[in-house]
Amino acid sequence: MIKNSMRTVFLMALVGALFLLVGNVLGGQGGMVIAFIFAMLMNFFSYWYSDKMVLKMYRAKEVTRENAPQFYGMVEDLARRADLPMPKVYIIPQQQPNAFATGRNPQNAAVAATQGILQSLNERELRGVMAHELAHIKNRDILTQTIVTAFVSAITMISQFAIFLPIGRGGGDGPNPIVLLLTLILAPLAAGMLQAAISRTREFEADRVGAEICGSAESLANALKKIQASVQQMPMQASETAQRSTAHMFPVNPFSARGMSKLFSTHPDTGLRIRKLMNMEKTGVYS
């Protein structure tokens, strides 16, 4: 939807503007360029290799038509409906129902589902979830996330450098200490809030596109309701095989269903998402 796309562009522009502001206040032009280069290098590596890293982290096992014919065939049909190349398909040995998509582009994509989601959702609901994940691939949300993360990382790096180095740029004879202190504290917080807002916007858009791919907004809504309830009962525990930094990849945050600040949440309120999907089911309009 144009509204969601424009919101994403606007929020990304705000992240860029915040980067320029923080760079000039704390690091000057030179510090800004250095931080951005470092951030780009780090996130370039992440962009190319994060799919392999996250699949390995969750001990995902690739499946084929031969050893998982029903699930593989479902993804194949949805990919065809979405006009996407067939992604690699994985199953995660985790009982919590959830799933994610990864890969730098549609030609190098993968979708993964937990054993729990394959067992707890019916076929229509599972189709809704996998269509949602394919929507992330279709919308190139991994690229969007990488760009935003590069700017946010650069903002954080500049703020950290400024604590140890006299690189502030204030007016008059030197840096304005009040401006520097406020920037050091508020800039990383603001960057994190914008990053989370972009993630929430992309989730809304993936819901809409996913519903169109599978042909049933209600199926995705029912699936989200079941996943949310399961996460509340059995949240994942952060460990070497499950890290909170990957939470944004799942349709529902797998680590915590309660107590998260809405400003920093990577996911929209599940109840709101369900209402939007049910409205789409009734009217054909996602609003």
Secondary structure, 3 states (H helix, E strand, C coil): CHHHHHHHHHHHHHHHHHHHHHHHHHHHHHHHHHHHHHHHHHHHHHHHHHHHHHHHHCCCEEECCCCCHHHHHHHHHHHHHCCCCCCEEEEECCCCCCEEEEECCHHHEEEEEEHHHHHHCCHHHHHHHHHHHHHHHHCCHHHHHHHHHHHHHHHHHHHHHHHHCCCCCCCCCCCCHHHHHHHHHHHHHHHHHHHHHHHHHHHHHHHHHHHHHHCCHHHHHHHHHHHHHHHHHCCCCCECCECHHHHHHCCCCCCCCCCCCCCCCCCCCHHHHHHHHHHHHHHCCCC
